[in-house]
Structure formats: structure tokens, C-alpha cells
């Protein structure tokens, strides 16, 4: 199998773990957030962004009315799809740009948090502009996205180790591949 596809698959598997971890991390970190900030965040973000995206696509774009239960289920599908998709991207990037895997995926986690909170969510009108949100919301996002990236990195390393053990072949780095080619 093509190495790029394997890396994407390993990352997607990691994305499953990362998505589970980020949910737990956000739950824990939200309890540490000052009450004033939490209330402001709830006021500014009245609808879960993944559920809002599902509602906008299904109801507004397709004209299909959905129940709250369906909206919630579709929101979860968006959440898991987003996490698995970014995991696949990470699986590829960590090998193409090894700096992404430094410190357990820290550069990727920070980049993903900044991309999501400052660009994607506001661009699709799923959250207000970042300057309107409390600093604690951004800190929660950074830490939880790092937890996501660390989980994805851990699974990618595990998958590489399992593959190496199963095939008996040592893992080769890009410079080694270039010398052989």
C-alpha cells in the first residue's frame, strides 16, 4: 500500500482517539473557566457550532426540517468527521514535515486551534469573531487541541510500531528513502 495512504489511515485512526480526547479535555477545561467567561461564551455561542453547521446545511441549504435530536446526531457526525479528517491530514503532515510531530504534535495542535477558532468558525458564522470571545475560551481551545494532537500523534506512533513489528522491516525516514532512490 502507498505510504501516503497508510499515513492518512494511521492519522484517521488517531483522529478517532483525538476526537474522544478533545471532548473530554474541553469538558474538564470548561469547569476551570471563570464563571463570568463561561456565561459570556454561552451568550455569544448560543448554538453548538457543529450542530449549527448541520442545521444550516440541512435546513437552510437543502430545505429539510430536522428535529433537535436529528440536529444533535448530525452535529456529532460533523464533529467526528472533522476530527477524523484532520487526523488523516496530520498523519500525512507528520511524515512530510516532521516539525509537526515535535512535542507530541504541539505545532499541529496550536495551528489547528488557531485555524478553527480564528478562521473557520467565524468564517462560516458558527461563532463570533475571536476578539469577542474571552481569553479563557482561547486558552481552552489551545490546550484541548494540543490534547487532540498528542492523542493523534500517539496513535500514529503506535500504528507505525505495529506495522514495523508485523512486517519486520525497519521504518525508513525521508533522507534514507532519497539515498536509496
ChimeraX attribute file (.defattr): number of C-alpha atoms within 10 A of each C-alpha:
attribute: neighborCount
match mode: 1-to-1
recipient: residues
	/A:1	5
	/A:2	6
	/A:3	10
	/A:4	15
	/A:5	13
	/A:6	17
	/A:7	24
	/A:8	23
	/A:9	21
	/A:10	24
	/A:11	31
	/A:12	26
	/A:13	21
	/A:14	31
	/A:15	32
	/A:16	22
	/A:17	22
	/A:18	30
	/A:19	25
	/A:20	15
	/A:21	21
	/A:22	21
	/A:23	16
	/A:24	15
	/A:25	19
	/A:26	18
	/A:27	13
	/A:28	13
	/A:29	17
	/A:30	17
	/A:31	10
	/A:32	12
	/A:33	17
	/A:34	12
	/A:35	11
	/A:36	9
	/A:37	16
	/A:38	18
	/A:39	12
	/A:40	14
	/A:41	18
	/A:42	11
	/A:43	10
	/A:44	14
	/A:45	14
	/A:46	11
	/A:47	13
	/A:48	14
	/A:49	19
	/A:50	22
	/A:51	22
	/A:52	20
	/A:53	21
	/A:54	22
	/A:55	24
	/A:56	16
	/A:57	13
	/A:58	16
	/A:59	14
	/A:60	12
	/A:61	9
	/A:62	10
	/A:63	11
	/A:64	10
	/A:65	12
	/A:66	14
	/A:67	9
	/A:68	11
	/A:69	9
	/A:70	14
	/A:71	21
	/A:72	18
	/A:73	15
	/A:74	20
	/A:75	20
	/A:76	15
	/A:77	15
	/A:78	17
	/A:79	17
	/A:80	18
	/A:81	16
	/A:82	16
	/A:83	24
	/A:84	24
	/A:85	19
	/A:86	23
	/A:87	32
	/A:88	26
	/A:89	17
	/A:90	30
	/A:91	30
	/A:92	22
	/A:93	19
	/A:94	19
	/A:95	16
	/A:96	14
	/A:97	11
	/A:98	12
	/A:99	14
	/A:100	21
	/A:101	24
	/A:102	14
	/A:103	13
	/A:104	18
	/A:105	25
	/A:106	22
	/A:107	15
	/A:108	25
	/A:109	25
	/A:110	18
	/A:111	15
	/A:112	20
	/A:113	22
	/A:114	17
	/A:115	12
	/A:116	15
	/A:117	21
	/A:118	17
	/A:119	13
	/A:120	14
	/A:121	18
	/A:122	15
	/A:123	13
	/A:124	13
	/A:125	12
	/A:126	20
	/A:127	22
	/A:128	17
	/A:129	15
	/A:130	16
	/A:131	9
	/A:132	11
	/A:133	18
	/A:134	16
	/A:135	13
	/A:136	17
	/A:137	20
	/A:138	17
	/A:139	14
	/A:140	20
	/A:141	24
	/A:142	20
	/A:143	19
	/A:144	25
	/A:145	29
	/A:146	27
	/A:147	24
	/A:148	33
	/A:149	33
	/A:150	24
	/A:151	24
	/A:152	34
	/A:153	30
	/A:154	19
	/A:155	23
	/A:156	27
	/A:157	17
	/A:158	14
	/A:159	19
	/A:160	17
	/A:161	14
	/A:162	12
	/A:163	15
	/A:164	13
	/A:165	11
	/A:166	9
	/A:167	9
	/A:168	9
	/A:169	9
	/A:170	11
	/A:171	11
	/A:172	8
	/A:173	10
	/A:174	12
	/A:175	9
	/A:176	10
	/A:177	9
	/A:178	8
	/A:179	7
	/A:180	7
	/A:181	6
